[in-house]
Amino acid sequence: MKSFHPPVRTLMGPGPSDVNPRILEALSRPTIGHLDPAFIQMMDEIKQLLQYAFKTENELTMPVSAPGSAGMETVFVNLIERGDKVIICQNGVFGGRMKENVERCGAEAIMVEDPWGSTIDIDKAEQAMSDNLDAKAIAFVHAETSTGACSDVQALCGLAAKYDCLSIVDAVTSLGGIELQVDNWDIDAIYSGTQKCLSCVPGLSPVSFSERAAEEIRQRKTKVQSWFLDLNLVMGYWGRDAKRSYHHTAPVNSLYALHESLLILQEEGLQNAWNRHALNHEALAAGLESLGLKFVVDKEYRLPQLNAVSFPDSVDDVAVRTALLNDYNLEIGSGLGVLAGSVWRIGLMGYASNKKNVLLCISALGNVLATQGMQADVSKAVVAAEAVYSA
């Protein structure tokens, strides 16, 4: 065996996304102790930067030392107890994972299901809440990574307030890519991931809890079923006290990387980041549609950072993705669940959301589709994308 040197890829799948070189450099800085005063000062800055990214003043805002799926579990195991009832809106894979978490907490999941590729139906959600006035929370995905559909967080959180229950939001793919306002939208609990629009390395999950949700955690009747994810314990380390208690050995260098990625986001500005993702999506969409590909999601509800496109039955899904990887060092994603084998998921997240990648994807995909017998005019598709940038 010898040292592992990965190939250089352009990552345009559903995650991870391309990592900014500044963040890779941050990873290589000297490791120090996780209770070192200098490290604790950086932790305070991470909290402030996450509050900026989430647009919140929530004191209970921090990164969980594990990937986005652990952020999801952190929220559910801390807020939900055995016997509780939770309304879950599902329009893709990740609503199903919420259901798994609720049931493993010993709670009851009331499912509100919408077709994959559609946005969450607000009227159906309200009917479920009206029928279940004893529900403790309503949970839903802001940006459904399996389909590329965006749902109306503000409206759904408005329902939670109307029916006096907690709102739980999956923002794994939305944080840093589209508008997200935790305080203004009255979100009670939210979790995300570092490997999507933050363009950081995988392995951390930013979370934030309103004071109302934090009080629910403090007033639990039973212990949190996970010792590692119990926020009553974790906050002894991530709290603002000068003397912090040891809970676990934090991923020191990964937190350097997160600090750098959040600095980059702050330097660009949230609105500028949202606008950049939107512009690059419009250019990519123009090019892909010119190639003859169709979007799964209606234009009104499409995510700019995650583009799900269907392809003809005559096209070999695996052969296309393999050719892109081998011939162009370009990664795009396959479909999940009911969409497996019928769609590609093309990410334009964070550092990867740029004009160079848009044009690479259009030209490379067009060339490969031509070998599969599709009448794909690459030059015309590139011109269509360029026209968006010119406008």
Steps between C-alpha positions, in 0.01 A plus 500: 500500500597864453362845574159565352484778242144546370431605141407863444128509426240766434222416745159583357294234672270531802797533736771531597568808293835640390696632798652846478884483510494743793308239696740221405785719620319559828481123553880477486563746784659366821268299721455639853303376796122529493510683837786730400403866565580588139273222374218604733523855363459358149199298618332823610562645155352188335182549703477864391565410137237226509253747647575723201453214252172389660388863554428438865591622846433156654747434781473125439676507163801275436645228277439138598822295472350267238339527153156636413321174581625537857372859501159359411523247781620767744184701440260209533653320798519824699151632422290185462414255776316169511129547442532834319329556166687663210356603163750430222464644152670271248565577134825305458755276669589719795148539634511121531812526712320742730232232546770248595637736765158571649413132527835414657422760766186299582277772359221486242562635150196647321596501131393765250623374164537687173630371164877495461608810312217715633506759775330426833127571481425759769127418510567129558745587775244723670233232477733256676566754773129572540436126532781457754480792740715309751799486262822622660676597177481523124814397308588553135786542253574846364710386203430136410832365373345192339279700263623860483172640637471798734218539753357809670664503843343828606147378430557166674652668805201734502278191532715376790445829680127496425461151649748558783753233411871494425639533148791274397680584175752303293730759338783267402498613138360851546738673745711748303329423169152651522318738730471368854396715797474310825380786721272681255333173399462380863690174451533311830761241406716471189792290385732509201825355365839645415560315172233667288469876442758582769757313284670367811617144558236245607469405864335789687136600541403856598186514715300779661214499754264778600470583871164326497659181367794531740256520790328183375837326515572626849155390623503146358332234712752232396868489413598553138546150356840590353773596744724646228226716350344615829510879472465542876849349516645639177420857598739463789768506229341733244352747750639849556647434843870581529562155651366232272444142605644212302239307304680348202815562301383746240611455135749783532620533142153453354385791714786709361353419158147594603624830646669581169197403292273722709746787468487457122120510510504814714750668266280430199179591683193278528296684239789488253542127560129441443512708180806313371331164545188627323692639202708187445187286525327706229798457269525127568127453449513678164782276385349174625161574346673582172657153515150350522494424872197576719481612861314291754378804697279782372697821451329678789626246753844408364808519714783692333762293680361152419370434149309175444462422129342201329645331193356277223463124558749442219780658705712276724512677837808325636692518171451876479609568857797267462612675179471841667714379788762319291527739206427837662567443872145629552268351760122532483255305714251224430138498607380375840195298599220503245713719271796259491605423144285772346662829605837661556559739787736779401630715781602864479589547863730748668845525341382270218233748395690693234493567127795273423325199650171582329663505157708189575191305602298604196775422250615175663148367548403600148801319352427183697129507411595523133685169534174354635313601187331816625481795262685731737633823349775596745584831333138612510472401868812693595370807314171472693689499830727786395193705406381483861833638623498772235152608600 
